[in-house]
Amino acid sequence: MEPRSRRPVRGRRRAAAALAAAVLATAVPAADADSPGARAPSVPLRVATYNIHAGAGADQVFDLDRTARAVRDLRADVIGLQEVDVHWGARSDFVDEARALAGKLGMRVFFAPIYDLDPATPGGERRRFGVAVLSRYPVLEAENHEITRLSTQTPDPVPAPAPGFAEVTVAVRGAHVHVYSTHLDYRADPSIRAAQVADMLEVLAADRGPKVLVGDFNAEVTAAELAPLWRRLRDAAPGGGGTYPAVDPVKRIDLVTVSPDITVVGAEAVATRASDHRPVVADLRLHRRGR
């Protein structure tokens, strides 16, 4: 399935959208009862975010079957993934992790590369690394947006626009929701993350309707560079546990955030050693009046 293109965001070039795979559709869950006072029946949606560490666990052993089991155990309808390898290198056996996970889980997938490099050997597959979104529901549109980045693949990099901010529009039984997967800069200097937050907010401002932004923010919610987010979004798990490192976490840097028109029923970080991060899962409710 090929997503429909949309207009560019003012002042930003957008990388070309491409659907990495459209695989087995899954059954749609049965409708829940109307929430009290709602204008229309609300729709449940379980979302998650997971930095999969390119398929390597806390033990540094590559095991994509273990990763798939950890994702399956979340029972999420839509999952934003970070640190996804596609034919990247020996550390992940040159596997297309986006397609492989989608196939193992019977989900649709959109892969948004941050890096797209020449093959390791002549005639081989291009080496790509980035973020992805898995969905049980139909994906109506998908885009790979540019945000400011400081490359890890070039010497003496300077901040510049680069792709790797994924957006999908998902049709959830009468409601449409924008879901974004991001991976912000890891360096101690917060200036790149601050620029990335500004860029992401510009993308979000161009979209109407409910929004869910998930990812590895490499900063805790109280960090000054994330403050502008909280004027537009809210943290779905303010009392949630730490997410990094996966063993005895001391930081909560993997976040699910939502627009004010989405109801948060509950959220939690999930203990697993399938990565060096813990995933976060949130139960949400959407309203069909939101478009």
C-alpha positions as CSV (number, residue, x, y, z in Angstrom):
1,M,0.0,0.0,0.0
2,E,1.4,3.3,-1.0
3,P,0.6,6.4,1.2
4,R,-0.8,9.5,-0.4
5,S,1.6,12.5,-0.5
6,R,0.6,15.7,1.3
7,R,1.6,19.3,1.0
8,P,5.0,20.3,2.4
9,V,5.2,22.0,5.7
10,R,6.0,25.7,5.3
11,G,9.8,26.3,5.5
12,R,10.8,22.6,5.6
13,R,11.7,20.2,2.9
14,R,10.2,16.8,3.4
15,A,11.9,13.6,2.5
16,A,10.0,11.4,0.1
17,A,7.5,9.1,1.8
18,A,7.7,5.4,1.2
19,L,5.9,2.6,2.8
20,A,8.5,0.0,3.8
21,A,6.0,-2.8,3.9
22,A,2.3,-3.4,4.0
23,V,1.8,-6.9,5.5
24,L,-0.8,-9.0,7.2
25,A,-3.8,-7.1,8.5
26,T,-5.1,-8.1,11.9
27,A,-8.6,-8.3,13.3
28,V,-10.1,-5.1,14.6
29,P,-11.1,-5.3,18.3
30,A,-14.8,-5.1,19.2
31,A,-16.3,-1.8,20.1
32,D,-16.4,-0.6,23.7
33,A,-19.3,1.2,25.3
34,D,-19.6,4.9,24.9
35,S,-17.7,6.9,27.5
36,P,-20.0,9.1,29.7
37,G,-20.7,12.5,28.2
38,A,-19.0,11.8,24.9
39,R,-20.6,13.2,21.8
40,A,-19.8,10.0,19.9
41,P,-18.5,6.5,20.9
42,S,-14.9,6.6,21.9
43,V,-12.3,4.3,20.4
44,P,-9.6,2.5,22.4
45,L,-6.1,2.6,21.1
46,R,-3.1,1.0,22.8
47,V,0.2,2.6,21.7
48,A,3.8,2.0,22.6
49,T,7.3,3.2,22.1
50,Y,10.4,1.0,22.0
51,N,14.1,1.7,21.3
52,I,15.0,-1.8,20.1
53,H,18.8,-1.2,20.1
54,A,19.0,-2.7,16.6
55,G,17.7,-6.0,17.9
56,A,20.4,-6.5,20.6
57,G,19.4,-7.1,24.2
58,A,20.8,-5.7,27.4
59,D,23.3,-8.6,27.1
60,Q,24.4,-7.1,23.7
61,V,23.4,-10.3,21.9
62,F,21.5,-9.8,18.6
63,D,18.2,-11.8,18.7
64,L,15.4,-10.4,16.6
65,D,13.1,-13.2,17.7
66,R,13.5,-12.0,21.3
67,T,12.8,-8.4,20.1
68,A,9.6,-9.6,18.4
69,R,8.4,-11.4,21.5
70,A,9.0,-8.3,23.6
71,V,7.0,-6.2,21.1
72,R,4.2,-8.8,20.9
73,D,3.9,-8.9,24.7
74,L,3.0,-5.2,24.7
75,R,-0.3,-6.0,22.9
76,A,-0.1,-2.6,21.3
77,D,-2.1,-1.5,18.2
78,V,0.6,1.0,17.1
79,I,4.2,1.0,18.1
80,G,6.9,3.5,17.4
81,L,10.4,2.0,17.1
82,Q,13.8,3.6,17.3
83,E,17.3,2.3,16.4
84,V,16.0,0.1,13.5
85,D,18.6,-1.4,11.2
86,V,17.8,-2.2,7.5
87,H,20.7,-4.1,5.9
88,W,22.9,-1.9,8.1
89,G,25.7,-4.2,9.1
90,A,27.1,-7.3,10.8
91,R,25.7,-6.3,14.2
92,S,22.2,-7.1,13.0
93,D,23.2,-9.7,10.3
94,F,22.3,-7.2,7.6
95,V,18.7,-8.0,8.2
96,D,15.8,-5.7,7.2
97,E,14.5,-5.4,10.7
98,A,11.5,-3.3,9.8
99,R,10.1,-5.9,7.4
100,A,11.2,-8.8,9.5
101,L,9.4,-7.5,12.6
102,A,6.3,-6.6,10.6
103,G,6.3,-10.2,9.3
104,K,6.8,-11.8,12.6
105,L,4.0,-9.7,14.2
106,G,1.5,-9.6,11.3
107,M,1.5,-5.8,11.3
108,R,1.9,-3.0,8.8
109,V,5.1,-1.0,8.9
110,F,6.5,2.3,7.8
111,F,10.3,2.8,8.0
112,A,11.8,6.3,8.1
113,P,15.6,6.2,7.6
114,I,17.8,8.7,9.3
115,Y,20.8,7.4,7.3
116,D,20.8,5.9,3.8
117,L,24.3,4.8,2.8
118,D,25.9,3.0,0.0
119,P,26.0,-0.8,0.2
120,A,28.7,-2.5,2.2
121,T,29.7,-4.5,-0.9
122,P,29.0,-3.8,-4.6
123,G,25.6,-4.9,-5.7
124,G,24.4,-5.2,-2.1
125,E,21.4,-3.5,-0.4
126,R,21.7,0.1,0.7
127,R,22.5,0.4,4.4
128,R,19.8,2.3,6.3
129,F,19.2,3.1,10.0
130,G,16.3,5.0,11.5
131,V,12.9,4.8,13.1
132,A,9.7,2.9,12.3
133,V,6.0,2.6,13.1
134,L,4.2,-0.7,13.3
135,S,0.3,-0.7,13.1
136,R,-2.5,-3.2,13.3
137,Y,-4.8,-0.6,11.7
138,P,-4.8,0.8,8.2
139,V,-2.1,3.4,7.5
140,L,-3.7,6.1,5.3
141,E,-0.6,8.3,4.9
142,A,3.1,8.1,5.8
143,E,5.9,10.6,5.7
144,N,9.5,10.8,6.6
145,H,10.1,14.4,7.9
146,E,13.3,16.2,8.3
147,I,14.4,17.7,11.6
148,T,17.7,19.2,12.7
149,R,20.4,16.6,13.2
150,L,24.1,16.4,14.0
151,S,25.3,13.4,11.9
152,T,27.2,10.5,13.4
153,Q,28.3,9.4,10.0
154,T,30.4,12.3,8.8
155,P,33.5,13.9,10.2
156,D,33.1,17.4,11.7
157,P,29.3,17.5,11.3
158,V,27.3,20.7,11.6
159,P,23.6,20.9,12.5
160,A,21.5,20.4,9.4
161,P,18.1,19.2,8.3
162,A,18.0,15.4,7.9
163,P,15.2,12.8,7.7
164,G,14.1,10.3,10.3
165,F,11.0,11.8,12.0
166,A,8.3,9.4,11.0
167,E,4.6,10.3,10.8
168,V,1.7,7.9,9.9
169,T,-2.0,8.7,9.8
170,V,-3.9,5.7,11.1
171,A,-7.6,4.9,10.7
172,V,-8.9,3.5,13.9
173,R,-12.5,2.5,13.5
174,G,-13.8,5.8,12.4
175,A,-11.2,8.0,14.0
176,H,-8.0,9.2,12.3
177,V,-4.9,9.8,14.5
178,H,-1.5,11.1,13.6
179,V,1.3,9.0,15.2
180,Y,4.9,10.2,15.1
181,S,8.1,8.3,16.1
182,T,11.2,10.2,16.9
183,H,14.8,9.7,18.2
184,L,16.3,12.9,19.5
185,D,20.0,13.7,19.8
186,Y,21.9,11.8,22.6
187,R,24.7,14.4,23.3
188,A,25.0,16.2,26.6
189,D,24.6,19.6,24.8
190,P,20.9,20.2,24.7
191,S,21.0,22.7,21.8
192,I,20.4,20.1,19.1
193,R,17.4,18.6,21.0
194,A,16.0,22.1,21.4
195,A,16.1,22.6,17.6
196,Q,14.6,19.2,17.1
197,V,11.7,20.0,19.4
198,A,11.0,23.2,17.4
199,D,11.1,21.3,14.2
200,M,8.8,18.6,15.4
201,L,6.3,21.2,16.7
202,E,6.3,22.8,13.2
203,V,5.3,19.4,11.7
204,L,2.6,18.8,14.3
205,A,1.2,22.3,13.7
206,A,0.5,21.5,10.1
207,D,-1.7,18.5,11.1
208,R,-5.2,18.6,12.4
209,G,-6.8,16.1,14.7
210,P,-5.5,13.8,17.5
211,K,-1.8,13.4,17.7
212,V,0.5,10.9,19.5
213,L,4.2,11.6,19.6
214,V,6.4,8.8,20.9
215,G,10.1,8.1,21.0
216,D,13.5,8.1,22.7
217,F,13.9,11.8,23.7
218,N,17.3,11.3,25.3
219,A,16.1,13.8,27.9
220,E,13.7,13.6,30.9
221,V,10.4,15.4,30.9
222,T,11.8,18.2,33.1
223,A,14.6,19.1,30.7
224,A,14.4,22.7,29.6
225,E,14.8,21.8,25.9
226,L,11.5,19.7,26.1
227,A,9.5,22.5,27.8
228,P,7.9,23.8,24.5
229,L,6.4,20.3,23.9
230,W,4.3,20.6,27.0
231,R,2.5,23.6,25.7
232,R,1.0,21.4,22.9
233,L,1.2,17.9,24.3
234,R,1.1,16.1,27.6
235,D,3.1,13.2,29.1
236,A,0.9,10.0,29.1
237,A,2.9,8.4,32.0
238,P,3.9,11.2,34.4
239,G,4.2,8.6,37.2
240,G,5.8,5.9,35.1
241,G,8.9,4.1,35.9
242,G,12.4,4.6,34.4
243,T,13.2,3.3,30.9
244,Y,17.0,3.5,30.7
245,P,19.0,1.4,31.1
246,A,16.7,-1.6,30.9
247,V,18.4,-3.2,33.9
248,D,17.8,-1.0,37.0
249,P,16.7,2.1,35.0
250,V,17.7,5.5,36.4
251,K,16.2,7.8,33.7
252,R,12.8,8.1,32.0
253,I,13.7,9.2,28.5
254,D,11.3,7.0,26.4
255,L,8.0,8.8,26.3
256,V,4.5,8.6,25.0
257,T,2.9,12.0,24.6
258,V,-0.6,13.0,23.4
259,S,-2.6,16.0,22.3
260,P,-5.2,17.3,24.7
261,D,-8.1,15.8,22.8
262,I,-6.9,12.2,23.6
263,T,-7.9,10.6,26.9
264,V,-5.2,8.6,28.7
265,V,-6.6,5.6,30.5
266,G,-3.2,4.3,31.8
267,A,0.5,3.9,30.9
268,E,3.6,2.1,32.2
269,A,7.1,1.2,31.4
270,V,7.5,-2.6,30.9
271,A,10.4,-4.5,32.3
272,T,12.3,-6.5,29.7
273,R,15.9,-7.1,28.7
274,A,15.3,-7.5,25.0
275,S,16.9,-4.0,24.5
276,D,19.0,-1.6,26.5
277,H,15.8,0.5,26.9
278,R,12.4,-0.5,28.4
279,P,9.3,0.1,26.2
280,V,6.4,2.3,27.4
281,V,2.8,1.3,26.6
282,A,-0.2,3.5,27.0
283,D,-4.0,2.9,26.7
284,L,-5.7,5.8,25.0
285,R,-9.2,6.7,23.9
286,L,-10.0,8.6,20.7
287,H,-13.2,10.3,19.8
288,R,-14.7,9.9,16.4
289,R,-15.5,13.6,16.2
290,G,-11.8,14.3,16.1
291,R,-10.4,14.4,12.5
